[in-house]
Amino acid sequence: MGNREARDESENGVDQPPTIIHNHYSQNSKNGNGANIASGLNSVLLACLIGIVGFLGIQLWNMNDRLARVETNLQIVMRQSAPTGP
């Protein structure tokens, strides 16, 4: 075997076909730690939003109860102040 046989084909003027590299990434590995931080932040914000909506719902429920008591008291006062018969 001489030097001619040991040479690469590119040295003979023949181009090598391009090497195809396939990289398979999962979504988490693409984003790195930033995705985990964003996911945690989203969970915290969702918990805060659920808490706020729950608090407002309870306040609305209590306001409805107070309004019903005011309506009942108003009916009692109106009955008491209504003129009686002749």
ABEGO torsion letter per residue (X at the ends): XBAAAABBAAAAGBBBBBBBBBBBBBAAAAAEAAAAAAAAAAAAAAAAAAAAAAAAAAAAAAAAAAAAAAAAAAAAAAAAABBBBX
